[in-house]
Each structure stands twice: as C-alpha cells, then as structure tokens.
Amino acid sequence: MIKITAKKIYIFLIFVFLYAPIATLMALSFNASRTRAKWGGFTLKWYVSLFENREIMQALWNTLFIALLSSLTAVIIGTVACIAIQKMGKRKRALMMGITNIPMLNADIVTGISLMLLFISFGIKFGMGTILLAHITFNIPYVILCVMPRMKQINPSTYEAALDLGASPAHAFFKVVFPDLFPGVLSGFLMAFTMSLDDFIITHFTKGAGVDTLSTKIYTEVKKGIKPEMYALSTIIFVTVLLLLLLINKAPKEKIK
Amino acid sequence: MKSRMKKIFLLSLFSISLLLSAGCGSSAEGKNGEVIVYNWGEYLDPETIRLFEDETGIKVIYDEFETNEVMFPKVEAGATEYDVICPSDYMIQKLLENDLLAELDFDNIPNAKANIGKQYWEQSTEFDPENKYSVPYCWGTVGILYNKTMVEEPVDSWSILWDEKYKDNILMQDSVRDAFMVGLKLNGYSMNSTDAGELETAKNALIQQKPLVQAYVVDQVRDKMIGNEAAIGVIYSGEAIYTQRENPDLEYVIPKEGTNVWIDSWVIAKNAPNKENGEKFIDFMCRPDIALMNFEYITYSTPNDAARELIEDDDIRNSSIAFPDLTQYQNLETFRYLGEEADQIYNELWKEIKSE
C-alpha cells in the first residue's frame, strides 16, 4: 500500500516538474497586468494584440516557413544519402555514419559561428537564405539518423523483383521501397522540423537584418521584459501540439474498431 | 494506418503551405531605397517606423539586439551592413576606437540640434568628444528603488545597500560595470576607475555586501520589487516609472555620492550603404511628435526637450525620476570604454566576488 502511494507521489512529482512551468506561463497569458508579480484579473487582450502585432506574426511565419522548407529539403537530401550509404561497403558505411553523426554532437554555438564565418568568406548576403542553408545543414544528420535504421530493414530483393517485372528504377523505388521507408522519413521530417523550430543559436549567427524567427525575436525583448503576447503565443503553440498528439494517437484505435 | 498517416502528413503540409503563402507577401522595396536600422529590442514604437516609411518612401529594415556586447561583433564582422545603430555610451566609444562609425552630416539632421537639450550633448562629450558621431536617443540614471512600507529611514546614499537590517532584501545588478559602479561610488571613486587600489577597495566592499544580497539579477528587479519580494534594489530610472505605476509604494532616488548617467545614441556605421537615408531616419526620430510617441511607448527618458514640452501629463513632464535636474547632483558620470586590459581586470575581480 505504502509502496503504491509512494509510486503515485513520485509520478505526480515528475509531472509537476515537467508541467508546472508551462502551466505558469499559460496562466500568465491570461493575466491583465503586464508583470508576473501581480494578478490584474482575467483577460484575453494579449491574444487579441498578438494577432494584431505585425512583427510577432512575421516572426511566426518566418519560423514556420524556415522549419518547413528546411526540413523538407533535408528529408530529400537525407533520404537520397541513405540510399547511397546503404549501397556502400561496410567500412565506408561506418565512416559515413560517423561523419554525419559529428554535427549532431557538436555544440550549436560552434556550428553557428563556423557557418557565419563561412558565409562571410564567400560573401553571401545574410538574410532568409543563409538561415535556410544553415537549418538544412544541421537538419540532414537527424534525417539520416531516422531513415537509416528503416533502410537496413528493407529487403533488397523486393526492389530487384520489381525491376525484373519491368518497372523503371524510379517507379520501383516509389512503388516498392518508399512506402516501407515512409515511417522513417516521416519521423525524420518531424525531428528536423522540431529542431529547426527550436533553434536559437545557429539562427542568431546566420540571420540578416530584419529577418527574425520567434526565438531570436523573444530574445531581443530581454532588455525591456518579455511581452505577455509571447506567453499567449506559447500557449497557442502548446495547445496545438497537444491537439495534434491526441489526434495522431487516436487515429489507429479507430482503425482497430 | 500507413495510408492514414500519409494523408494526415500531406494534409498538414498543404495547410501549412497555405498559411505561409498568406503570411509572406509583404516585402516591397521602398521607392526611395531603404535604410537598415539596428536597435535594442522593444526600443521604439513600431508605429513610428510606419509613419517614416509613409512619409519618405524609404523602406526600413529593422533589426534588434539584446546587449551592446552582442551587437558589437555583428557590426565588426560586417556580416550585415547596418546603417543606423543605437548603442550605449561606452560602446559608442569602443566603436569609434575601432573606426567603425561615420561622421554625421548635421545639415541632414536639423531636428537634432534644434530639439535635443544642451545638457545631453555635453554629457555625450564623455564618449564622443566633439559631438560629431552620435545623436542622443534615450537616457537615464541608475539609482535605488525602495519600498516605502519596508524601509523606514530616508534613503539618499548607496550605503543603505550595506545595511544589515535589510539582509536578504537587497537586489543588485548582475553585470560587472553596474555592480562596480555602486562599489566605486560608495567609496567616492570614479566609476571609470582603472586604479588597482580603488578597484580592490570596491571589490572588498562588494564581497562584504554579498551575504546581505538576496539576488544578483538583471531585469527581474522590476517584477520582484512590484511583487514586494525585496525592499531595496538597484535599477535603471526608465524602469522606475513603470514599477511605480504598478506599485505606488515604490520610490526612486539618485544617491548623493553620484551615479551613472547613461545615454543610448543613434550612430551611423562607417560602411553604411545608405548613409543619407540613415540621417533622414535619425532626423525623423528627433522630431518632437515622433520622440513623444517613442517616449510613451518605452517610458525611458527622452533627451528631446521639445518632445518633453508636449507631454500632457504634468506629473510625468515634471517627474524628477524621468527628468531629474542633473545640475543638482554631484559626481554624475557616464561609462567609458576602458580598453581590453581593464575589461579583463574588471571581469577577473567580478569573478572573485561571485565565487566568494
């Protein structure tokens, strides 16, 4: 009995530590007073002014645009790379995997500064393009990490059989190999998408004037205090993710019924 | 299940791209070129940028930084060529010493000399000796914010921060120069001191103070003081007005030993691609009505005397916090860039204090 209660308390504590900060932020997004120290009554005004604030909305679009485009590009490059790596010999393959793993373990700040220096030395104008290039670069290893295990499970004979039966290589790939690969590609895409959405340091070093993502935008507000609109936006993002998760988790159950 | 996932995936892709195409369609070139502005975060009313664009036809590309130290390497590396920048006093001096600023053509900025008060130009000579490179934009003092219900005696000196009575009720600024300013001023030294003995005295004072300090913070002074979580805090005057509005028990004083008068000024980068547009932008920011809009938005004191005249609320126009009469106080100083060597000594001593 005691053991069970202890277990429950333990679980409860873990969830408190995980979710109390988010709950605080969500509560503050409804606070009529600008300061966290005072409860000024319930309000939805931050949500209204959030959608009226051009800068924040622009930063949101930039963030989504960069995350989507960079993860899609990374998925294509990464998947193609996986096909090539799969066909390599054992030693070469191990070498390749090692090389692609290093950028993931490398500190973000190193990646960020190196990219900045690289762009400067090539005379590339900083802006949306440089952020995109940077994000694609750090996303590719994550895609390879997700797709490669799936690749190894695929039986090469099915692809060869398709070729024998007269399919063109491209046709055979999309009809036979890709459907098996798809779960890996999807998780690679989602992983890359989140990584790009999250990133601050690399974006900070590779962004040009006037292009902000949410993370860089929020950081510049430090001097004057973070605006409650940001709490509102964070709440919306959290709720959206929660709903998406519920949706995805619910889908297979319906199928079983 | 697989096909279902695929459908959800494709559907979400489609909807996101729809959203995006709706969001990204507003980047037209201005008909009179552009100007690239690099300013502190949340440091001007966005509406003024719109007005500037409408009036002049110059497109503003607006970028923000969070500290002087973050701004400097970006300007120095030249990754982006900025036109107008808004650094603080000592950083302007550092930029000047590194030959990164362009001399301003004041014929293009008539509003600056006409509206900015004389005392601010004088104060600026500490970092820009001939007033050739910078135009004051915001200024303020650093002082003591205290809660009248928790502090009985009159506060007029930095020494209150060493009073045992307020143990665990004191908030200090968590930045080297700001903390040392308090330690140096308390002992009657210059806050730009590089004298080893003076710095040692200041260090010892700060170490002695440490057990009394509740926390070394940056922007949390504001919220903690509003929430009655501390009795005394070191704060920038610009924040003081806002905290008072939220909590009327708070009072701000400039200590008698003198303090830091800081100025954030507009400057133009040496490699500015649109220097003339930059000067137009600075001139626009110096217009009384525009300066007033910015003052009301950020609540940091404006050096623009003509704008101050336009403030409707008597209490704010005559506020001794927002617009103290600087001649009343002694030993007011502005931070100077002390060179790399001195920077290192400061950082070293600060580390000793923090690790004590």
HADDOCK unambig.tbl for C-alpha pairs under 7 A between the chains (distance, minus, plus):
assign (segid A and resid 35 and name CA) (segid B and resid 223 and name CA) 6.06 0.50 0.50
assign (segid A and resid 36 and name CA) (segid B and resid 223 and name CA) 6.44 0.50 0.50
assign (segid A and resid 37 and name CA) (segid B and resid 223 and name CA) 5.54 0.50 0.50
assign (segid A and resid 37 and name CA) (segid B and resid 224 and name CA) 6.82 0.50 0.50
assign (segid A and resid 37 and name CA) (segid B and resid 226 and name CA) 6.21 0.50 0.50
assign (segid A and resid 37 and name CA) (segid B and resid 227 and name CA) 4.54 0.50 0.50
assign (segid A and resid 38 and name CA) (segid B and resid 227 and name CA) 6.42 0.50 0.50
assign (segid A and resid 61 and name CA) (segid B and resid 20 and name CA) 6.27 0.50 0.50
assign (segid A and resid 61 and name CA) (segid B and resid 23 and name CA) 6.12 0.50 0.50
assign (segid A and resid 65 and name CA) (segid B and resid 20 and name CA) 6.44 0.50 0.50
assign (segid A and resid 120 and name CA) (segid B and resid 79 and name CA) 6.04 0.50 0.50
assign (segid A and resid 126 and name CA) (segid B and resid 79 and name CA) 6.50 0.50 0.50
assign (segid A and resid 126 and name CA) (segid B and resid 80 and name CA) 6.17 0.50 0.50
assign (segid A and resid 208 and name CA) (segid B and resid 80 and name CA) 6.00 0.50 0.50
assign (segid A and resid 209 and name CA) (segid B and resid 61 and name CA) 6.58 0.50 0.50
assign (segid A and resid 209 and name CA) (segid B and resid 62 and name CA) 6.56 0.50 0.50
assign (segid A and resid 209 and name CA) (segid B and resid 63 and name CA) 5.10 0.50 0.50
assign (segid A and resid 209 and name CA) (segid B and resid 80 and name CA) 6.51 0.50 0.50
assign (segid A and resid 210 and name CA) (segid B and resid 61 and name CA) 5.14 0.50 0.50
assign (segid A and resid 210 and name CA) (segid B and resid 62 and name CA) 4.72 0.50 0.50
assign (segid A and resid 210 and name CA) (segid B and resid 63 and name CA) 4.52 0.50 0.50
assign (segid A and resid 219 and name CA) (segid B and resid 66 and name CA) 6.86 0.50 0.50
assign (segid A and resid 220 and name CA) (segid B and resid 41 and name CA) 4.59 0.50 0.50
assign (segid A and resid 220 and name CA) (segid B and resid 64 and name CA) 6.16 0.50 0.50
assign (segid A and resid 220 and name CA) (segid B and resid 65 and name CA) 5.45 0.50 0.50
assign (segid A and resid 220 and name CA) (segid B and resid 66 and name CA) 4.57 0.50 0.50
assign (segid A and resid 221 and name CA) (segid B and resid 41 and name CA) 4.97 0.50 0.50
assign (segid A and resid 221 and name CA) (segid B and resid 42 and name CA) 6.05 0.50 0.50
assign (segid A and resid 221 and name CA) (segid B and resid 66 and name CA) 6.96 0.50 0.50
assign (segid A and resid 222 and name CA) (segid B and resid 66 and name CA) 6.35 0.50 0.50
assign (segid A and resid 223 and name CA) (segid B and resid 41 and name CA) 6.80 0.50 0.50
assign (segid A and resid 223 and name CA) (segid B and resid 66 and name CA) 6.30 0.50 0.50
assign (segid A and resid 223 and name CA) (segid B and resid 219 and name CA) 6.86 0.50 0.50
assign (segid A and resid 224 and name CA) (segid B and resid 42 and name CA) 6.51 0.50 0.50
assign (segid A and resid 225 and name CA) (segid B and resid 219 and name CA) 6.71 0.50 0.50
assign (segid A and resid 252 and name CA) (segid B and resid 1 and name CA) 6.26 0.50 0.50
